[in-house]
Amino acid sequence: MIFKLIGRELGDINVIDIKPWVMYAEVAEKFLSSQNHIILAGDAAHRFPPAGGFGMNTGIQDSRNLAWKIASVVKGIAPPSILNTYETERRPIAIFNTTLSIQNFKAAMAVPGALGLDPTIANSGKLIYYNLLLFLF
């Protein structure tokens, strides 16, 4: 099935197993816990579909937001309570980016149908190819 969908043989690669890709769109209920001793950022705080680069970019922005705040607390420039602003600032952005990423994913999945292709076959081929790339690399 993989060879049929991809359209070519893969040489000496032996596919042992295939697992379907499942789209996740999740945002943690809290980014801070245990009196700010546990702080979630990046993929630990949110997961998006791979549509638009929102996951990595949001994670980098989370880290930047946290880095200067932690540095300010460590240097005595700001009180530890400044860390409370992290969740207030970053969680709404993660929720917004999750929504936008889902919209982008749905729009991308609609392209084959708009081109007159059977969307279930075209999209399953993309997902299998994507999974295969992840498996190989």
C-alpha positions, 0 to 999 in steps of 0.5 A, spaced: 500 500 500 505 504 501 509 503 495 502 504 491 501 511 494 508 513 494 509 511 487 515 508 487 519 503 490 523 504 496 530 500 495 532 496 501 528 499 506 524 494 510 517 497 513 516 493 519 510 497 522 505 502 520 502 506 525 496 511 523 498 519 524 493 522 529 492 529 529 493 532 536 490 539 538 491 540 545 493 546 550 495 544 558 490 547 563 495 550 567 502 552 565 505 553 572 504 549 578 507 547 585 508 555 586 512 556 580 516 550 581 514 546 575 513 550 568 510 548 562 513 550 555 513 548 548 510 541 546 509 540 554 504 546 554 501 545 547 501 541 541 498 543 534 497 539 527 503 540 523 500 546 519 503 553 519 509 552 524 506 554 530 508 549 534 516 550 534 515 558 533 510 558 539 515 554 543 520 558 542 516 564 544 514 561 550 522 560 552 523 567 550 518 569 555 520 565 560 528 566 560 528 574 561 523 573 567 527 567 570 533 571 569 530 577 572 528 573 578 535 570 579 538 577 579 534 580 584 531 585 579 524 582 579 520 578 584 518 571 583 511 573 582 513 576 575 513 568 573 505 568 574 505 573 568 507 567 564 501 563 563 497 569 563 501 572 557 502 565 553 496 560 554 491 565 550 496 565 545 497 557 545 489 557 544 489 562 539 495 558 535 491 552 536 485 554 533 489 557 527 493 551 526 487 547 526 484 551 521 490 551 516 490 543 517 483 543 515 484 547 509 490 543 507 486 537 507 481 540 503 485 541 497 485 534 494 477 535 493 478 542 490 482 539 485 477 533 483 481 528 487 478 523 492 480 526 498 480 520 503 486 517 498 490 523 497 490 525 504 491 518 507 497 518 502 500 524 505 499 521 512 502 515 510 508 518 507 509 523 513 509 517 517 514 513 513 519 519 513 518 520 521 519 512 521 526 513 517 529 519 520 
